[in-house]
Amino acid sequence: DDKVIQWFWTYVKSLNKEGLKHLLLFWSGTCSLPLYGFSKNDHSNNDHQQWSIDTLESDEHDSKFLPKASICSYSLHIPNYISYDILKNKFDVVLQFGYFGYTNN
């Protein structure tokens, strides 16, 4: 029900194949899809991490922060942006520059 997470999924739906690849690389450190999908299931073992998204709580809606990812725990942390346009702008920056270091490109 969180509006920021709803905006995130709207943004994801707007991405082309290359943008989705960069998002996966930023979020997980790899551009390969998870073998057992994005959630725990009957085929996964206890070591399988479930992917998660949360919003970073703050007293102010500070739009200068970028989203953060923890690739070891497959968690995505999104600041509590006040509009979809700000979220889109910040993720555009992250997907353009935030995946470097995970690839040789």
N, C-alpha and C positions, 0 to 999 in steps of 0.2 A: 504493500500500500504506500510505500515511500515514494514521493514524487521524483526524487533524484534518481532512484533506481529505475523507475518507469521511464524517465528521460534517457537513461543509459540504454535500455533495451530499444527505445525508439532510434537512438543513434546507431546501435549495432545493426538494426534492420536496414539502415540507410547505407551501410558500408558495401563497397564492392569486394571482390574476391581478395585483392591485394590488401585492402584495409582490414579485412577479417584475419588474414595471415599475420599482419603486424600486431593486431590486438591479441591474438593467441600467443605470439612471440613475447609481447610485453607482459602478459599475464602469467605465462608459464615458463618462459625461457626456451621454448621450442615451438617450431611451426607445425609439428606433427599433432594430429588429433589424438586424444587419449585413447588407449586401446579399449578400455571398458566404458567409455563415455565420460560424461561430466558429473556424474553422481555415483554414490555407492550402489552396487547391485549384487546379485547372486554370484557373478563371475569375479568380483573383486576380492582381494584379500584385506586383512586388517591394516596393512600398510598403505592402502589406497586412500589418498586425501580427497575429500569432497571439495569442489570448487565453491568459493563464497564471494559475496559482494557485501560491503557495508559502507555506510556513510560516516564520515568523520564529523563528530559533533563539535561545535564551537559556539561561543557566545555571539560571534559575529558571522555573517555570511561573507567570508573573505574570499574573493574571487582570484586572488593572486597565486593560490596554491594549485599545483597539478595533482592529478590522481597518482596513487602509488600502488605498486603491486609487490606482493611477497611470493616469489616464484617457488619457494620451498613448500609453502602451505597452500598454494593456488588461491590466494586471497587478493581481492581488488578492493582498495580503499579510496572512496570518492569523497572529496570535500562537499559540504552541504551548499551547493551552488543555488543561487536564487532564480536562475532561468535556464531553459534548455539551450539557448544560444551561448551562454557562458560554458556550460558543460561541453557542448559541441566544439567550441574553440579550444578548450583545454585538452580534450581528447585528440583533436586534430594535431596539436603540438606533440603530444605524447606518442601518437602513432607515426608521426613523421620523424621524430628524433629519439624517442624513448626506448626503442628496441635495439639500438646500436650497442655493440658489445656482445650480443648473443649470436651474431652472424658475421661472416667474413665479407659481406657486401659493403 
